[in-house]
Amino acid sequence: MSSRHPLAVSACVSTTTEVQGSMDSSPGRVTADALVLDFICDLWTGYNGDGLFHAGHLLAWSTVSRTWAARLRPLSFASVVLESRARGESFLALLEQSTARGTALGAHVQRVVFVDALLGDAWFPAVLLAARPHLRGCRPDGLGLAVGRPSQRKPKPTSLFASLPADSRDALAQFGHISMSRCCVPDFDDFVAFCGAVCDFGFLNCTSLSCVEWPCAEDDVRPLQLTSADRPIPQEVHVQRTAIRWPFIWLFLTTAQPAAPRTGRHARYIDVGELGKLEDLAHCVLQSCGDKCQSHVLELDDGTDERTTTLRMRCDFPRSSPTVEVSLSPATGFVTNVTLLFDHRMESEQRPLLITDLEPEPVHFSWEIFDECASAFGESSMGLSVRLRTDLEHMRLFAQKLKSHLPCMTETGKLRLFYAEPREGFSWEDDMIRDLWLFEWKQFTL
């Protein structure tokens, strides 16, 4: 008993003592031992992400009995973090030995995170490519890459892309989650090339990314990677506001027209004439929150009919500016619609459900500049849609203010206003109305 984990022993003994008298082991009955085992498995599955347990706990609990070992040992390999070359090679050897014995350990691995500083030759590609055939149980988004570097007052810029082995770059775009910690790269083109080599239409967190000198949109110096039509891309990007000196939309786009419209993991085509206009719009959006915003989120959302791609830009925390959605035609590369969605007041229970005043938030949002940016798309765009979490009564008051703030879109007749109306059976007093799907958008007639 002394070799067992104390929590496992106490849980097993106490539960067995309390329940054994009321349960027997006849067919159809659930034993106390099985209940405790199910409870542990549920805890591990539901709360492992909180750091409540680690694999050592599972291995200790697996010594209770052979039944427990059969259930718990595979779970201990469900999530694996490889923090060094030595650990990576040991894990690879374990997978290969398991495959040779027919025990298929890789079938139990659901998530693998590689931690590589990329300060020289990267070690993760060799391990990843050799281990991938054995990881049959790994989820599509289960591969993660954490680029963590030591904290330095003045970090030396180091190329991310050059650290990848040239002979395997085409096979590395498998990661569904990538995070950057204290990374400093020599130029933005290197960063775009690196993302194109490793991203698999997943999550990219680059809030701790810096560079000596990145090109600004005003300089009209764009990365060469924008001309690559086959470049894989992330689906969602988180960026720190203080690092915004270039439009993050570059990570999603290409100016090279493909033979057929692209969706999914490849860069989206944009007409070169539209690119500068979209850059100005993105710059306006990302600067709209002022110093209150800590980070921004950009994400891509393909329409179900594959005829429209939506580029969504919003403040991550706190949400003090509108979400901006830009509809892009994959076939022509033109922007077809721009939507402003004011829903930030719905995020906190301390705020009213209804938007009753457009001021003072967002205090840094410039309607006039946004009006100029949205109107620059010209005839290719159907117009600007403004959606407010407000009722018809308040929309009547807002309409005049919005028309005066958005003169270009108003004069061309492309301004469309929408207010929110609760679905049948709900009201503004119902807390559940905070959920987006409980609203219907109604167009306001100007």
C-alpha positions as CSV (number, residue, x, y, z in Angstrom):
1,M,0.0,0.0,0.0
2,S,2.8,2.4,0.7
3,S,3.9,2.4,-3.0
4,R,0.5,3.7,-4.1
5,H,-0.4,7.4,-4.5
6,P,-2.1,8.6,-1.2
7,L,-5.0,10.2,-3.1
8,A,-5.6,7.0,-5.0
9,V,-5.5,4.8,-1.9
10,S,-7.7,7.1,0.2
11,A,-10.3,7.5,-2.5
12,C,-10.4,3.7,-3.1
13,V,-10.5,2.7,0.5
14,S,-13.0,5.4,1.7
15,T,-15.4,4.9,-1.2
16,T,-15.2,1.1,-1.0
17,T,-16.0,1.3,2.8
18,E,-19.1,3.5,2.2
19,V,-20.6,1.8,-0.8
20,Q,-19.5,-1.9,-0.5
21,G,-22.4,-2.8,1.8
22,S,-25.0,-1.5,-0.7
23,M,-23.5,-2.9,-3.8
24,D,-22.5,-6.4,-4.9
25,S,-20.4,-7.7,-7.8
26,S,-23.3,-9.5,-9.5
27,P,-23.8,-9.0,-13.2
28,G,-25.3,-5.6,-14.0
29,R,-24.1,-4.0,-10.8
30,V,-21.5,-1.2,-10.8
31,T,-18.7,-1.8,-8.3
32,A,-17.3,1.0,-6.1
33,D,-13.9,0.3,-7.6
34,A,-15.3,1.0,-11.1
35,L,-17.0,4.2,-9.9
36,V,-13.8,5.6,-8.4
37,L,-11.9,4.7,-11.6
38,D,-14.5,6.4,-13.8
39,F,-14.3,9.4,-11.5
40,I,-10.5,9.7,-11.9
41,C,-10.8,9.4,-15.6
42,D,-13.4,12.1,-15.8
43,L,-11.3,14.4,-13.6
44,W,-8.3,13.9,-15.8
45,T,-10.3,14.4,-19.0
46,G,-12.2,17.4,-17.8
47,Y,-9.6,19.3,-15.7
48,N,-6.2,18.2,-16.9
49,G,-5.9,21.6,-18.7
50,D,-6.0,23.4,-15.4
51,G,-2.8,21.6,-14.2
52,L,-4.7,19.9,-11.4
53,F,-3.0,16.5,-12.1
54,H,0.0,15.4,-14.1
55,A,1.1,12.1,-15.7
56,G,2.9,11.0,-12.5
57,H,-0.4,10.9,-10.7
58,L,-1.9,8.6,-13.3
59,L,1.2,6.3,-13.2
60,A,0.9,6.1,-9.4
61,W,-2.8,5.4,-9.5
62,S,-2.3,2.7,-12.1
63,T,-0.5,0.5,-9.4
64,V,-3.8,0.0,-7.6
65,S,-4.7,-3.0,-9.9
66,R,-4.3,-4.3,-13.4
67,T,-7.8,-3.0,-14.3
68,W,-6.7,0.5,-13.2
69,A,-3.4,0.2,-15.1
70,A,-5.2,-0.8,-18.3
71,R,-7.4,2.4,-18.1
72,L,-4.9,5.0,-16.6
73,R,-1.6,4.3,-18.3
74,P,-2.9,5.1,-21.8
75,L,-4.3,8.4,-20.4
76,S,-0.9,9.4,-19.1
77,F,0.2,9.7,-22.7
78,A,-2.8,11.7,-23.9
79,S,-1.0,15.0,-23.7
80,V,2.8,15.1,-24.2
81,V,5.1,18.1,-23.9
82,L,8.6,17.7,-25.4
83,E,10.9,20.5,-24.0
84,S,14.2,19.4,-25.4
85,R,15.9,17.3,-28.1
86,A,16.7,14.6,-25.6
87,R,13.0,14.3,-24.5
88,G,11.9,14.3,-28.1
89,E,14.2,11.5,-29.1
90,S,13.2,9.5,-26.0
91,F,9.6,9.9,-26.9
92,L,10.2,8.9,-30.5
93,A,12.1,5.7,-29.4
94,L,9.2,4.9,-27.1
95,L,6.7,5.2,-30.0
96,E,8.8,3.0,-32.2
97,Q,9.3,0.3,-29.6
98,S,5.6,0.3,-28.9
99,T,4.8,-0.1,-32.6
100,A,7.2,-2.9,-32.9
101,R,5.6,-4.7,-29.9
102,G,2.1,-4.1,-31.3
103,T,0.9,-2.1,-28.3
104,A,0.2,1.1,-30.4
105,L,1.1,3.7,-27.8
106,G,0.7,6.4,-30.4
107,A,-3.0,5.6,-30.7
108,H,-3.5,7.1,-27.1
109,V,-1.6,10.3,-27.8
110,Q,-4.1,13.1,-28.5
111,R,-1.9,16.2,-28.2
112,V,1.9,16.9,-28.6
113,V,3.6,20.2,-27.9
114,F,7.1,20.8,-29.1
115,V,9.1,23.5,-27.2
116,D,12.0,24.7,-29.3
117,A,13.8,28.1,-29.0
118,L,14.9,28.0,-32.6
119,L,18.1,29.8,-31.8
120,G,20.0,27.5,-34.2
121,D,19.1,24.4,-36.1
122,A,15.7,23.3,-35.0
123,W,15.4,19.9,-33.4
124,F,11.6,19.4,-33.6
125,P,11.3,18.7,-37.4
126,A,13.2,15.4,-37.3
127,V,11.3,14.2,-34.3
128,L,7.9,15.4,-35.7
129,L,8.3,13.8,-39.1
130,A,9.6,10.5,-37.7
131,A,6.9,10.4,-35.0
132,R,3.9,11.5,-37.1
133,P,3.2,8.0,-38.6
134,H,2.9,6.5,-35.1
135,L,0.5,9.2,-33.8
136,R,-2.7,7.8,-35.2
137,G,-4.7,9.1,-32.2
138,C,-3.5,12.7,-32.4
139,R,-6.3,15.1,-33.1
140,P,-6.2,17.3,-36.3
141,D,-5.4,20.3,-34.0
142,G,-3.4,18.3,-31.6
143,L,0.1,19.4,-32.7
144,G,1.5,22.5,-31.0
145,L,4.8,24.4,-31.3
146,A,6.0,26.7,-28.6
147,V,8.9,29.0,-29.6
148,G,10.2,30.1,-26.2
149,R,13.5,32.1,-25.8
150,P,15.3,33.2,-22.7
151,S,14.4,36.7,-21.4
152,Q,16.8,39.3,-22.6
153,R,16.8,43.1,-22.2
154,K,17.9,43.6,-25.8
155,P,17.2,40.3,-27.7
156,K,19.3,39.6,-30.7
157,P,17.2,39.1,-33.9
158,T,17.4,35.5,-35.0
159,S,15.7,34.1,-38.2
160,L,12.9,31.7,-37.5
161,F,12.7,30.4,-41.1
162,A,16.4,29.8,-41.4
163,S,16.3,27.5,-38.4
164,L,14.1,25.0,-40.3
165,P,16.0,22.3,-42.3
166,A,15.7,23.1,-46.0
167,D,15.0,19.5,-47.0
168,S,11.9,19.2,-44.8
169,R,10.2,22.6,-44.9
170,D,7.5,21.4,-47.3
171,A,6.3,18.8,-44.8
172,L,6.2,20.8,-41.6
173,A,2.9,22.6,-42.0
174,Q,1.1,20.4,-39.5
175,F,0.7,22.6,-36.4
176,G,-2.7,23.7,-35.2
177,H,-1.4,25.8,-32.4
178,I,1.8,28.0,-32.4
179,S,2.9,30.4,-29.7
180,M,5.7,32.9,-29.6
181,S,7.5,33.9,-26.4
182,R,10.1,36.7,-26.4
183,C,10.9,36.1,-30.1
184,C,12.8,38.7,-32.1
185,V,13.1,38.2,-35.8
186,P,15.2,40.2,-38.4
187,D,12.3,41.2,-40.7
188,F,8.7,40.5,-41.3
189,D,9.2,38.5,-44.4
190,D,11.1,35.9,-42.3
191,F,8.1,35.7,-40.0
192,V,5.6,35.2,-42.8
193,A,7.8,32.5,-44.4
194,F,8.1,30.7,-41.0
195,C,4.3,30.8,-40.5
196,G,3.8,29.5,-44.0
197,A,6.1,26.6,-43.3
198,V,4.6,25.4,-40.0
199,C,1.0,26.6,-39.8
200,D,-1.9,24.3,-40.5
201,F,-4.9,26.7,-40.4
202,G,-4.9,26.8,-36.7
203,F,-4.2,29.3,-33.8
204,L,-1.2,31.6,-33.8
205,N,-0.3,33.6,-30.7
206,C,2.4,36.1,-31.5
207,T,1.7,38.6,-28.6
208,S,5.4,38.4,-27.6
209,L,6.9,39.0,-31.0
210,S,9.3,41.8,-31.9
211,C,11.6,42.9,-34.6
212,V,14.4,45.5,-35.1
213,E,12.6,47.3,-37.9
214,W,9.4,46.1,-39.6
215,P,8.0,47.7,-42.7
216,C,5.1,50.0,-42.3
217,A,2.1,50.1,-44.6
218,E,2.8,53.7,-45.4
219,D,6.2,52.7,-46.8
220,D,4.6,50.4,-49.3
221,V,7.2,47.8,-48.6
222,R,5.4,44.5,-48.5
223,P,6.9,41.0,-47.8
224,L,7.8,38.9,-50.7
225,Q,5.8,36.0,-49.2
226,L,2.6,37.8,-50.4
227,T,3.3,36.6,-53.9
228,S,3.1,32.9,-52.8
229,A,-0.3,31.4,-53.7
230,D,0.5,28.0,-52.0
231,R,1.5,29.4,-48.6
232,P,-0.3,27.7,-45.7
233,I,-1.8,30.2,-43.2
234,P,-3.2,30.3,-39.6
235,Q,-7.0,30.7,-39.1
236,E,-6.8,32.9,-36.0
237,V,-4.0,35.3,-34.9
238,H,-3.5,37.1,-31.6
239,V,-1.3,40.1,-31.6
240,Q,-0.1,42.6,-29.0
241,R,-1.2,46.1,-29.8
242,T,2.1,47.7,-29.0
243,A,3.7,45.6,-31.8
244,I,1.3,46.8,-34.4
245,R,3.3,48.6,-37.0
246,W,2.2,46.6,-40.0
247,P,-1.2,45.1,-41.0
248,F,-1.5,41.5,-39.7
249,I,-3.8,40.8,-42.7
250,W,-0.6,40.0,-44.6
251,L,-0.5,36.7,-42.8
252,F,-3.7,35.6,-44.5
253,L,-3.3,37.0,-48.0
254,T,-1.6,36.5,-51.4
255,T,-1.6,38.7,-54.5
256,A,-1.0,35.7,-56.8
257,Q,-4.3,34.6,-58.3
258,P,-4.6,30.8,-58.1
259,A,-6.1,28.6,-60.9
260,A,-9.2,28.0,-58.7
261,P,-10.5,29.9,-55.6
262,R,-8.7,28.8,-52.5
263,T,-10.3,28.1,-49.1
264,G,-9.1,26.1,-46.1
265,R,-5.5,26.3,-45.1
266,H,-4.0,28.2,-48.1
267,A,-3.6,32.0,-48.4
268,R,-6.6,33.9,-49.7
269,Y,-6.3,35.8,-53.0
270,I,-6.7,39.6,-52.9
271,D,-6.5,41.9,-55.9
272,V,-3.4,44.0,-55.7
273,G,-5.5,47.1,-56.1
274,E,-7.6,46.2,-53.1
275,L,-4.6,45.3,-50.9
276,G,-3.7,48.9,-50.0
277,K,-7.3,49.8,-49.2
278,L,-7.7,46.8,-46.9
279,E,-4.4,47.7,-45.2
280,D,-5.7,51.2,-44.4
281,L,-8.9,49.7,-43.0
282,A,-7.1,47.2,-40.9
283,H,-4.8,50.0,-39.6
284,C,-7.9,52.0,-38.6
285,V,-9.5,49.1,-36.8
286,L,-6.4,48.0,-34.9
287,Q,-5.7,51.5,-33.7
288,S,-9.3,52.2,-32.7
289,C,-9.1,51.0,-29.1
290,G,-6.2,53.3,-28.0
291,D,-4.1,52.2,-25.0
292,K,-7.0,50.3,-23.4
293,C,-6.6,47.3,-25.7
294,Q,-4.0,44.7,-24.7
295,S,-4.2,42.5,-27.8
296,H,-6.2,42.1,-31.0
297,V,-7.6,39.0,-32.8
298,L,-7.8,38.4,-36.5
299,E,-9.5,35.4,-37.9
300,L,-10.7,33.9,-41.2
301,D,-14.1,32.4,-41.7
302,D,-15.0,30.7,-45.0
303,G,-18.7,30.9,-46.0
304,T,-20.6,27.6,-46.3
305,D,-21.0,28.2,-50.1
306,E,-17.2,28.9,-50.5
307,R,-18.1,32.1,-52.4
308,T,-17.1,34.4,-49.6
309,T,-14.3,34.6,-47.1
310,T,-14.8,36.8,-44.0
311,L,-11.8,38.5,-42.4
312,R,-12.8,39.4,-38.8
313,M,-10.8,41.9,-36.7
314,R,-11.6,42.7,-33.1
315,C,-10.1,43.8,-29.8
316,D,-9.4,40.8,-27.6
317,F,-9.3,42.3,-24.2
318,P,-11.0,44.5,-23.2
319,R,-13.5,44.6,-26.0
320,S,-13.9,48.4,-26.3
321,S,-14.3,48.7,-30.1
322,P,-16.5,47.2,-32.7
323,T,-15.8,43.9,-34.4
324,V,-15.1,44.6,-38.1
325,E,-15.9,41.9,-40.7
326,V,-14.7,42.2,-44.3
327,S,-16.2,40.0,-46.9
328,L,-13.7,39.0,-49.6
329,S,-14.5,37.2,-52.9
330,P,-12.1,34.2,-53.4
331,A,-12.7,34.4,-57.1
332,T,-12.0,38.0,-57.9
333,G,-10.0,39.1,-54.8
334,F,-12.3,42.1,-54.3
335,V,-13.8,43.3,-51.0
336,T,-17.6,42.9,-51.4
337,N,-18.9,44.2,-48.0
338,V,-17.7,45.7,-44.7
339,T,-19.7,45.2,-41.5
340,L,-19.3,47.0,-38.1
341,L,-20.7,44.9,-35.2
342,F,-21.2,46.6,-31.9
343,D,-21.5,43.8,-29.3
344,H,-18.8,44.7,-26.7
345,R,-21.5,45.7,-24.2
346,M,-22.8,42.2,-24.2
347,E,-19.6,40.7,-22.8
348,S,-20.0,41.7,-19.2
349,E,-23.0,41.2,-16.9
350,Q,-22.2,44.5,-15.3
351,R,-23.1,46.3,-18.5
352,P,-26.7,46.8,-19.8
353,L,-28.0,44.6,-22.5
354,L,-29.0,47.5,-24.7
355,I,-26.5,49.9,-26.2
356,T,-28.1,53.2,-25.3
357,D,-25.2,55.5,-26.2
358,L,-22.4,55.3,-28.7
359,E,-20.3,57.5,-26.4
360,P,-18.0,57.5,-24.6
361,E,-17.0,54.0,-25.9
362,P,-15.2,53.4,-28.1
363,V,-13.5,56.8,-27.4
364,H,-10.7,56.2,-29.9
365,F,-12.9,55.0,-32.8
366,S,-12.9,57.5,-35.7
367,W,-16.1,57.3,-37.7
368,E,-14.9,59.7,-40.3
369,I,-11.6,57.9,-41.0
370,F,-13.5,54.6,-41.1
371,D,-16.0,56.1,-43.5
372,E,-13.1,57.1,-45.9
373,C,-11.6,53.6,-45.7
374,A,-14.8,51.8,-46.3
375,S,-15.8,54.0,-49.2
376,A,-12.5,53.5,-51.0
377,F,-13.5,50.0,-52.2
378,G,-15.8,51.7,-54.7
379,E,-18.2,49.8,-57.0
380,S,-16.9,46.4,-56.0
381,S,-18.3,46.7,-52.5
382,M,-22.0,46.5,-51.7
383,G,-21.5,48.9,-48.9
384,L,-21.1,49.3,-45.1
385,S,-23.4,47.5,-42.6
386,V,-23.6,48.8,-39.0
387,R,-25.1,46.3,-36.6
388,L,-25.9,47.6,-33.1
389,R,-27.1,45.7,-30.1
390,T,-30.0,48.1,-29.5
391,D,-33.7,48.3,-30.1
392,L,-35.7,50.2,-32.6
393,E,-36.3,53.2,-30.4
394,H,-32.6,53.8,-29.8
395,M,-31.8,53.1,-33.4
396,R,-34.0,56.0,-34.5
397,L,-31.7,58.3,-32.4
398,F,-28.5,56.7,-33.6
399,A,-29.4,56.8,-37.2
400,Q,-29.0,60.6,-37.5
401,K,-25.7,60.5,-35.7
402,L,-24.4,57.7,-37.9
403,K,-25.4,59.5,-41.1
404,S,-23.5,62.6,-40.0
405,H,-20.4,60.5,-39.1
406,L,-20.5,58.5,-42.3
407,P,-21.1,61.0,-45.0
408,C,-19.4,59.1,-47.9
409,M,-21.4,55.9,-47.4
410,T,-24.6,57.9,-46.8
411,E,-24.3,59.9,-50.1
412,T,-23.6,56.8,-52.1
413,G,-26.6,55.0,-50.6
414,K,-24.4,52.1,-49.3
415,L,-25.0,52.6,-45.6
416,R,-27.2,49.9,-44.1
417,L,-28.2,49.9,-40.4
418,F,-29.4,47.0,-38.4
419,Y,-30.9,46.8,-34.9
420,A,-31.3,43.7,-32.7
421,E,-34.7,42.1,-31.8
422,P,-35.0,39.2,-29.4
423,R,-36.4,36.0,-30.8
424,E,-39.8,34.8,-29.9
425,G,-40.1,33.8,-26.2
426,F,-37.2,36.1,-25.1
427,S,-37.0,39.7,-24.0
428,W,-34.4,42.3,-23.1
429,E,-34.9,41.5,-19.4
430,D,-33.9,37.9,-19.9
431,D,-30.2,37.3,-19.1
432,M,-30.1,34.5,-21.7
433,I,-30.6,37.2,-24.3
434,R,-26.8,37.9,-24.0
435,D,-26.3,34.9,-26.3
436,L,-25.9,35.9,-29.9
437,W,-28.2,33.2,-31.4
438,L,-31.2,34.6,-29.4
439,F,-31.1,37.8,-31.6
440,E,-32.6,38.5,-35.0
441,W,-31.2,41.4,-37.0
442,K,-33.7,43.8,-38.4
443,Q,-32.8,46.4,-41.1
444,F,-33.6,49.9,-40.2
445,T,-35.0,52.0,-43.1
446,L,-33.1,55.3,-43.5
